Amino acid sequence: MKHKTDRRAGPRPASSSGTDLQAAFGAQVGQVARRWRALVDARLKEFGLTEATWRPLLHLSKFATPPRQTDLAESLSIEGPSLVRLLDTLERDGYILRCADSDRRTKTIRLTPRGETLQRKIAAVVADTRSRVLAGVADRRLAAALQVLEEVERSIRALGASKESQAGAPPRRARRKD
């Protein structure tokens, strides 16, 4: 009797080795994040947006006060020069304003009324997508997964802080609301 083999790309079932489980976990987290973003990206194309343009607009809503460009770049996990080009586009299209901060060397980013309207549409699409993606996941399993991801994030931050302290640079803090 012949067995069909699954030739789809992706992590293979992990053996009992902790290293194999860690490798499968890392691959799965990355793959799920990319696919989830691609799904949202496809749904936001109707607004003429790409991931590069909708993510900054969405992230602006996560701050209690208008963020500095550096804080937004950190929130998006991108370099400052890359963000500047995106902000140029968003400002040209009338979605944001860059305003002088109390420290004249920095700028804060504010949504325009047009940007606020678009941001609400983006947030609605993101929320709907999240609801649909997670519809079949029990709350207790989602809570357990969230705890694991929070542990992983703490470890990543600790490793990053360790690397920064070795280089003599102070850790950066974003002004995000919790």
Residue pairs with C-beta under 8 A, 6 or more apart in sequence:
10 27
10 28
10 31
11 23
11 24
11 27
11 28
11 31
12 24
13 24
14 20
14 21
14 23
14 24
29 149
29 152
36 129
36 133
37 51
39 129
39 133
40 51
40 54
40 125
40 126
40 129
41 50
41 51
41 54
43 125
43 129
44 50
44 54
44 122
44 125
47 54
47 118
47 121
47 122
49 57
49 118
49 122
52 86
53 86
53 89
53 90
54 122
55 76
56 72
56 76
56 83
56 86
56 87
56 90
56 96
56 109
57 90
57 95
57 96
57 111
57 115
57 118
57 119
57 122
58 119
58 122
58 123
58 126
59 72
59 75
59 76
60 66
60 67
60 72
60 96
60 109
60 111
60 115
60 119
61 119
61 123
62 75
62 176
62 177
63 71
63 72
63 75
63 175
63 176
63 177
64 175
64 176
64 177
65 108
65 175
66 99
66 108
66 109
66 110
67 75
67 108
67 109
67 174
67 175
67 176
68 101
68 106
68 107
68 108
68 109
68 175
69 80
69 83
69 84
69 87
69 98
69 106
69 107
69 108
69 109
70 80
70 106
70 172
71 174
71 175
71 176
72 83
72 109
73 79
73 80
73 82
73 83
74 172
74 174
75 174
75 176
76 83
87 96
87 98
87 109
90 96
90 115
91 97
91 98
94 112
94 114
94 115
95 111
95 112
95 114
95 115
95 118
96 109
96 110
96 111
96 112
96 115
97 109
97 110
97 111
97 112
98 107
98 108
98 109
98 110
99 107
99 108
99 109
99 110
100 107
100 108
101 107
101 108
111 119
134 142
137 145
160 171
161 171
164 170
164 171
165 171
